[in-house]
Each structure stands twice: as C-alpha cells, then as structure tokens.
C-alpha cells in the first residue's frame, strides 16, 4: 500500500482522523448583505442571479449553517435550483443540517431531487440513513439508492463533481511541515493530503471520469501527459504514484498552473499549496489571466491553502490563493490555525450589478450547465431554447428508471455487467440468529436482495463461526481499511444468552458496513465468504433462459399485438 497508503472507508474513526478547522467561509457582513438583498427581490430568477453574483465576486465557501440561513429565501423548486448553484461553494454540511434543509421542501419528489444534489456534500456519511425518514414509502427505494452511494465530502477538496479534473499538488520542501489535528494525531502536510486523495480515488472517482495528477516543487512533474480514464488499473497506478511522493525543492506555482491549463480537455483544476510561491505573485496572477483568456474551453480553478503547522499569521498566502480562485471562477478553502472562521477575500461588491454583462452571463451559465431544463423553466429563468444545445445537459429525475445502455433484441442482455452498477444496501443483509455447534457459536448471515436481476430476488443464507469472521477480517485488513472488528470479550466459561445476543448485534453491524463499503470486485474474499457468486450466477442463468424463451414467444407470428418490453428494460441500474 506504500508509505502514505491509507485506504480508509467512511467511519467515525476516519472522520475524526481528518478533523481540521474549516476556515474562510463567508463573513457575517457578507451574509447580512446577501440576506437583505434577497428579501428585497420579488422574482425567483432575480434571487438566483443575486446568489450567483455573490459567488462570482468572492470565492469563499458557504458553511452548512449559512446555507440553512439562506434557504427560506428560496421556496420549493427555487431551493432545489439554489442547491445546484451552491455546488462546490457548499462546504461542511452535516446530516442534521441536511434534515432541516430538506424539511423546507414540502413536495416529496422535489425533496428527492434536492437529496441527489446535496448527497456528495455531506461531511458525516455514517449518519446519512437518518435522511430516509424524510420520504414516503413509495420513494424510499429511490432514496435508499441515493444514500447507499454517498461517500461523503473530502475535508480538503470538498465535493469532486467534475468529470475532467486535474489535481495540482504542491510537493515543495515546506510541505514536510508537521502539525497536530484537532483529535491529537500528528502528520506532515503532504502525508495528510495523500491520505485524503487516496480516499477520493477510492470512493469518489467514477469510471466515466478522466483525471490527472501534477505535482510540483522546483520542477513540474505530471503523472500522465493528458487526462486519463478512471479505470481500475489507472486508479491503482495513481495510488501507487501518490504513495511515493516526497516533499522537496521550491514552490514553482507559475509553471504548474501553466502546464495544467495547457490541457484543453480539463474543465476543473484543484490547486493545493501552502501559498508561498518562489516567483512574484503579481507576475503569476497576470500570466494566469492571460492563460485563462487564451483557452478555447473554460476551466475552473478551486484552491486550497493548506497552512497547517504555520507559526505566524501571514495573510499573503491566503490572499494569493483566494485571488486565483476568484479569477478562475472557483472556490477558495483555507486550512490554517490562524485564519479567522469568517474572513473576506476578493470581495468587490456592486449594489446594482449588471446581470447582462458578458462575463457574468458566462459565469452564470456555467453554474447552470448541469441543471435539468425543466427546473429552470419552472421558475421562468431560461427556456430550453435560449441555451445552446451543447451547454444544457438534459437529465432524468432520480425517481425515473431508464436504461442508458439498451440491449439489441437479438442478443442476450448482460445481466452480470448490470449488477456491477447496482448499489448494495445495508437492509439487504443481516444476522437474524445463531446456534451452538461443536463448541462454537455459528451465526447465520441472511441475504435478501430485491431484483438482483429483473423479476428475480436473491435470497439465501450462510453460517460462520466467530473465528471465521475474525479470519475474514484479518485477510481484508491486509489489503484495505476495514471497520473495527467486534472484540472477543465473552469467554466460553461466562457465556450467556445476553452476551451471545450482544455479539450477534456487533457482528451484524460489522457485516453491514463491509457489505456496503468493501468493493466486491477488488476484494473478492468477502463475496466468497457470503457465497455471493455461486447464488448470483444461478439467478443469472435462470434469467437468461427465461429471456430467451420470452424472445422466442414474442417472435412467433401468431399475434399481431405489440410485444411487451423485454425484461431487461426494467433492470435496476
């Protein structure tokens, strides 16, 4: 796994390990100014444009509490649109705040839309299933699917939502500075960053994404020459590459930005640095402005000033990184023990902004790029025809099920590949009982997987002893991080039904966490433990046989009626 390797899943231990002060969010003055302006505006489009204007003039993020304060100014559909606009500007949303936020939306379907917008902004994903109580029974399945895929917001990078992203990492000598986290853990800057990037690569990067890593000290070193598809092989290569980074040299931010922006395919850059470049900052900012103007395709730059371990309160590194984000339409975050929680960066407020200005229109349209057109039409913001077809991307609401890869009628659907994209839910697995056998307690693991393939449920049980559970844990912890294993605290001499029931409950919590978070394709030991492949293959063979029979029957010329859709069109993606 390498010197830096820390492939941790989402657990309270991981979140506590990554506990750092989140500074640099909007100041109280900025929030009061925005609230006063929103209260004056009558039209939904005007309120949304005002929110976008505030984001454009200042690169600071909004905390979860601040978003909750602004939410009442955006009723119903407006709030769903506002959450789309916040996107990377929303930082630090806990599940308890998300519950209050979603409760402000009265229409259940709109609430589900909002959940899908904010799901990757949650800081404490271990508590995410509390949100399912906000939905009526007919939407619970869709809500569970969304919640099962939540991986949580990075405490450093926030929500990585771009599909064409470059991670630009400062590996200069100053990145060896050591510091102590809020929970007492010691680390140096580079080690901490690599740990967080491992988490992003392991849980946040999707297969349809393309990415690159560029690190810089005195010289600039790209991992790949161009953006690279996020295949399993490339992700493993990237993790290995990160594990062998060492802090050394000066801070050549100028050439690093130049090389990253030379890749026209990239639409988002995350620049992380201690903000102390070797070259004069004014020269860097002037050249940056030219590089941004010379690009054929727009590119956003989010900046992270990672200043943990500083012993003096120098505002210049923060101001430099904030200005880069402001110029490039990005978000600025600061991790620094000296930065006030509320501080203003790059704020050039105009009481009467021109929303028809070409620069603002380009920024605003960029923020709306991935919003479904029907949401925009509902508030009279833009009609679909006013957007270039290449700008607006039409998407389906999350409660509509539609196959994105239709299968040809003359070929058997690949049910096995469909299963790979199917999320695993905690309520599909439990340990309902145990029994004593040959001096050991055997715990029954029950799986009840709904529609594992269309119209076929997967139901089976396996049983294992406590020692076999423990052996599985030892196998997995050598290759990936696992949740804490239940302690072996009940001896044979003091066994009681109460103690056995406690152990059953502990093992059930453990197995549910493994089921949701451990990848079955990277760590097959767990699926073998559940006899998953054996039972799933039997169901797939049965489904294929039934599909062929169905095709033969529908191909017979005895009926002129239109044939019903083949069963694979109902497959859960």
ZALUMKOL-153308 format. One record per residue (C-alpha): x, y, z; residue in one letter. Coordinates in pm, whole numbers, padded with zeros to 5 digits, always signed. Layout:
% ZALUMKOL-153308
XYZa ...
***
This chain:
% ZALUMKOL-153308
+00000+00000+00000x +00301+00227+00023x +00437+00468+00278x +00139+00704+00257x -00126+00441+00185x -00439+00474+00397x -00740+00334+00211x -00999+00401+00479x -01373+00363+00442x -01620+00608+00591x -01625+00555+00963x -01626+00779+01265x -01258+00696+01313x -01176+00822+00963x -01372+01142+01010x -01211+01207+01346x -00866+01145+01196x -00943+01408+00933x -01080+01664+01176x -00933+02003+01087x -01064+02357+01129x -01272+02471+00831x -01196+02841+00788x -01251+03106+00526x -01631+03079+00486x -01850+03387+00432x -01825+03668+00685x -02124+03786+00888x -02121+04112+00695x -02140+03930+00362x -02423+03708+00488x -02624+04004+00621x -02577+04191+00292x -02696+03891+00088x -02999+03828+00312x -03105+04194+00289x -03079+04188-00089x -03269+03859-00126x -03551+03996+00091x -03592+04291-00149x -03614+04082-00467x -03954+03955-00583x -03874+03731-00881x -03715+03384-00846x -03475+03449-01134x -03351+03769-00966x -03284+03590-00636x -03092+03311-00806x -02886+03557-01009x -02806+03752-00694x -02682+03434-00528x -02464+03357-00831x -02329+03714-00828x -02220+03677-00465x -02034+03358-00559x -01864+03529-00851x -01727+03828-00662x -01599+03627-00365x -01450+03277-00382x -01530+03177-00024x -01749+02878+00051x -02077+02876+00242x -02093+02665+00556x -02385+02430+00614x -02527+02669+00877x -02506+02959+00632x -02690+02765+00358x -02959+02679+00611x -02993+03051+00692x -03040+03139+00323x -03276+02853+00238x -03604+03029+00342x -03548+03287+00067x -03579+03011-00196x -03916+02832-00163x -03994+02497-00327x -03831+02442-00665x -03618+02753-00612x -03437+02583-00325x -03351+02283-00545x -03208+02526-00801x -03021+02720-00532x -02860+02398-00409x -02747+02328-00766x -02587+02674-00771x -02408+02622-00439x -02238+02303-00566x -01868+02335-00466x -01946+02651-00269x -02126+02439-00010x -01877+02309+00245x -01943+02149+00580x -02299+02014+00558x -02374+01771+00840x -02663+01527+00818x -02856+01702+01096x -02840+02026+00893x -02940+01838+00577x -03255+01712+00755x -03360+02069+00840x -03279+02179+00486x -03481+01906+00315x -03774+01958+00551x -03816+02303+00397x -03919+02135+00069x -04278+02012+00102x -04316+01820-00227x -04161+01471-00177x -04037+01441-00536x -03863+01779-00514x -03714+01674-00182x -03570+01368-00356x -03424+01596-00626x -03261+01805-00353x -03117+01497-00182x -02946+01395-00504x -02795+01745-00531x -02652+01760-00179x -02561+01392-00129x -02190+01443-00200x -02171+01750+00028x -02233+01552+00347x -01946+01562+00595x -02068+01273+00811x -02189+01000+00574x -02208+00746+00858x -02528+00926+00963x -02676+00955+00616x -02951+00693+00656x -03123+00926+00904x -03238+01116+00594x -03450+00826+00466x -03713+00912+00729x -03795+01225+00527x -03950+01028+00241x -04284+00850+00196x -04282+00470+00137x -04319+00498-00241x -03992+00697-00264x -03789+00502-00007x -03628+00275-00263x -03501+00568-00469x -03384+00747-00155x -03201+00435-00035x -03025+00403-00371x -02904+00763-00347x -02794+00728+00015x -02617+00396-00048x -02387+00567-00300x -02298+00861-00072x -01926+00867+00001x -01901+01198+00180x -01727+01527+00119x -01349+01546+00136x -01238+01763+00426x -00974+01914+00197x -01110+01908-00158x -01482+01930-00088x -01707+01765-00349x -01524+01647-00661x -01804+01656-00919x -01617+01732-01241x -01570+01453-01496x -01246+01607-01633x -01028+01708-01339x -00661+01776-01261x -00521+01756-00907x -00233+02005-00883x -00029+01931-00569x +00249+02131-00407x +00529+01893-00302x +00789+02157-00217x +01008+02128+00090x +00768+02332+00304x +00506+02058+00264x +00707+01850+00512x +00586+02081+00792x +00429+01879+01073x +00112+01966+01262x -00138+01820+01506x -00504+01760+01416x -00790+01855+01647x -00804+01497+01776x -00432+01484+01863x -00295+01297+01559x +00042+01411+01416x +00115+01428+01043x +00303+01636+00792x +00119+01830+00523x +00200+01604+00229x +00114+01283+00414x -00221+01425+00517x -00303+01536+00162x -00207+01199+00015x -00432+01025+00266x -00724+01240+00153x -00650+01184-00215x -00650+00809-00155x -00999+00846-00015x -01110+01044-00322x -00961+00796-00570x -01100+00501-00380x -01455+00628-00331x -01531+00939-00535x -01383+00894-00882x -01632+00733-01122x -01543+00523-01426x -01679+00781-01671x -01438+01042-01531x -01096+01137-01663x -00827+01275-01434x -00460+01360-01396x -00221+01437-01111x +00051+01701-01141x +00288+01767-00853x +00540+02046-00838x +00838+02162-00637x +01122+02331-00819x +01008+02148-01133x +00668+02031-01255x +00601+01656-01275x +00282+01525-01439x +00166+01172-01364x +00031+01142-01721x +00071+01375-02018x -00306+01405-02067x -00626+01329-01880x -00658+00956-01820x -00977+00744-01796x -01053+00641-01437x -01026+00267-01494x -00949+00035-01205x -00595-00013-01341x -00528+00362-01369x -00667+00431-01021x -00431+00174-00874x -00142+00330-01067x -00235+00674-00933x -00249+00550-00574x +00095+00391-00613x +00226+00717-00765x +00093+00923-00473x +00245+00686-00218x +00596+00769-00342x +00576+01150-00341x +00838+01326-00126x +00848+01695-00021x +01149+01873-00174x +01250+02189-00359x +01098+02534-00402x +00739+02624-00500x +00705+02674-00876x +00333+02758-00882x +00374+02958-01205x +00486+02669-01427x +00249+02426-01255x -00055+02638-01343x +00075+02690-01695x +00109+02317-01759x -00228+02231-01605x -00410+02494-01811x -00244+02372-02130x -00470+02066-02120x -00779+02191-02305x -00978+01883-02212x -00970+01962-01838x -01258+02174-01707x -01161+02177-01338x -00828+02214-01156x -00777+02169-00782x -00466+02363-00677x -00337+02274-00331x -00038+02461-00193x +00096+02636+00114x +00054+02954-00091x +00417+03067-00083x +00541+03065-00446x +00900+03130-00538x +00807+03375-00817x +00646+03713-00753x +00272+03663-00704x +00178+03960-00925x +00357+03803-01221x +00179+03473-01163x -00165+03640-01148x -00102+03845-01463x +00009+03538-01657x -00282+03338-01517x -00527+03594-01654x -00371+03560-01999x -00374+03178-01989x -00741+03174-01893x -00829+03411-02178x -00628+03208-02430x -00808+02882-02355x -01063+02759-02605x -01263+02584-02331x -01336+02739-01990x -01165+02594-01685x -01246+02648-01317x -00966+02653-01058x -01050+02567-00698x -00773+02649-00450x -00685+02506-00110x -00438+02695+00109x -00304+02416+00329x -00122+02605+00601x -00144+02370+00899x +00172+02393+01107x +00230+02765+01042x +00371+02952+01339x +00299+03304+01214x -00015+03477+01088x +00091+03590+00740x -00219+03681+00531x -00035+03689+00196x -00050+03314+00115x -00425+03311+00186x -00487+03621-00024x -00283+03484-00316x -00469+03152-00327x -00807+03324-00285x -00733+03556-00578x -00652+03262-00807x -00989+03105-00724x -01172+03434-00779x -01010+03492-01118x -01088+03138-01235x -01445+03115-01102x -01353+02863-00835x -01389+02817-00461x -01123+02900-00204x -01071+02694+00111x -00819+02754+00383x -00689+02511+00642x -00491+02728+00876x -00493+02768+01257x -00460+03147+01225x -00732+03223+00970x -01047+03369+01128x -01351+03149+01076x -01520+03434+00888x -01291+03636+00664x -01345+03822+00338x -01135+03758+00029x -01158+03930-00309x -01493+04097-00235x -01571+04375-00489x -01942+04423-00430x -02162+04638-00656x -02500+04744-00517x -02652+04737-00870x -02474+04459-01062x -02528+04420-01435x -02663+04068-01486x -02644+04115-01866x -02268+04164-01854x -02098+03905-02076x -01861+03796-01800x -02144+03737-01553x -02362+03563-01812x -02078+03322-01890x -02025+03254-01518x -02398+03208-01453x -02448+02974-01748x -02153+02769-01631x -02321+02726-01292x -02645+02614-01462x -02479+02375-01705x -02587+02050-01537x -02929+02160-01411x -03232+01989-01573x -03406+02237-01808x -03749+02170-01654x -03628+02312-01322x -03518+02632-01495x -03848+02660-01679x -04044+02616-01354x -03906+02944-01219x -03908+03127-01552x -03531+03161-01557x -03449+03037-01907x -03636+02844-02167x -03457+02544-02310x -03433+02713-02649x -03234+03002-02503x -02949+02767-02421x -02711+02629-02678x -02762+02256-02707x -02402+02194-02608x -02445+02391-02286x -02755+02236-02134x -02744+01870-02044x -03084+01707-02004x -03101+01459-01720x -03373+01241-01574x -03513+01292-01227x -03380+01027-00990x -03718+00860-00945x -03743+00773-01317x -03579+00443-01404x -03442+00427-01754x -03181+00211-01915x -02890+00412-02055x -02746+00113-02241x -03030-00054-02434x -02952-00406-02548x -03016-00524-02900x -03314-00753-02938x -03110-01032-03091x -02857-01061-02807x -02896-01180-02450x -02870-00891-02202x -02552-00888-01999x -02717-00919-01658x -02382-00966-01487x -02247-00630-01602x -02572-00463-01494x -02515-00592-01142x -02181-00412-01116x -02350-00072-01112x -02613-00179-00862x -02559-00023-00516x -02550-00250-00213x -02790-00153+00065x -02748-00228+00434x -03101-00364+00471x -03019-00648+00227x -02803-00830+00480x -02846-00918+00847x -02764-01182+01107x -03104-01297+01237x -02992-01586+01458x -02712-01803+01598x -02679-02154+01733x -02420-02358+01921x -02244-02632+01727x -01936-02840+01814x -01818-02597+02081x -01865-02285+01864x -02138-02030+01810x -02243-02025+01444x -02404-01703+01320x -02649-01718+01031x -02599-01448+00766x -02913-01385+00562x -02916-01206+00227x -03237-01081+00073x -03150-00888-00242x -03452-00747-00423x -03445-00777-00804x -03086-00886-00825x -03179-00937-01190x -03518-00829-01332x -03808-01008-01159x -03573-01236-00964x -03498-01183-00597x -03182-01327-00444x -03241-01499-00111x -03002-01732+00067x -02825-01789+00398x -02477-01891+00506x -02339-01951+00854x -01996-01886+01003x -01832-01904+01342x -01689-01603+01523x -01337-01727+01442x -01423-01743+01071x -01547-01384+01087x -01219-01290+01252x -01015-01472+00986x -01201-01279+00713x -01124-00953+00894x -00751-01034+00907x -00750-01111+00533x -00923-00785+00441x -00726-00554+00671x -00404-00655+00491x -00542-00511+00166x -00782-00236+00266x -00905-00048+00572x -01196-00215+00748x -01436-00116+01025x -01341-00211+01377x -01389-00579+01447x -01607-00672+01748x -01394-00752+02049x -01362-01112+02169x -01479-01023+02518x -01702-01319+02608x -01521-01631+02724x -01664-01982+02700x -01679-02002+03080x -01901-01695+03107x -02124-01741+02802x -02482-01628+02847x -02771-01566+02609x -02737-01194+02675x -02366-01195+02583x -02430-01405+02274x -02701-01164+02162x -02462-00871+02209x -02206-01048+01992x -02470-01116+01724x -02562-00747+01719x -02196-00641+01698x -02129-00882+01411x -02441-00763+01228x -02322-00401+01241x -01979-00512+01120x -02111-00722+00829x -02346-00444+00714x -02056-00199+00696x -01846-00445+00497x -02135-00517+00263x -02184-00151+00169x -01826-00026+00158x -01592-00310+00059x -01571-00339-00318x -01666-00693-00430x -01451-00655-00743x -01133-00551-00565x -01166-00772-00257x -01343-01097-00358x -01272-01263-00023x -01586-01108+00122x -01815-01228-00158x -01665-01575-00127x -01744-01561+00245x -02111-01494+00152x -02117-01747-00137x -02234-01449-00341x -02103-01556-00682x -02247-01907-00657x -02602-01789-00590x -02589-01487-00821x -02467-01699-01114x -02757-01938-01065x -03003-01648-01078x -02837-01502-01386x -02853-01835-01573x -03220-01867-01486x -03289-01511-01605x -03106-01571-01935x -03311-01887-02002x -03636-01705-01933x -03529-01415-02154x -03461-01650-02448x -03799-01818-02402x -03964-01477-02392x -03788-01371-02714x -03898-01688-02894x -04259-01636-02789x -04267-01272-02894x -04109-01359-03231x -04392-01600-03320x -04621-01457-03594x -04942-01583-03428x -05016-01250-03266x -05035-00905-03421x -05029-00727-03089x -04728-00522-02996x -04490-00726-02781x -04429-00610-02424x -04086-00465-02349x -03815-00722-02279x -03745-00777-01910x -03401-00618-01921x -03556-00273-01974x -03672-00290-01614x -03327-00368-01479x -03220-00167-01182x -02910+00021-01276x 
***
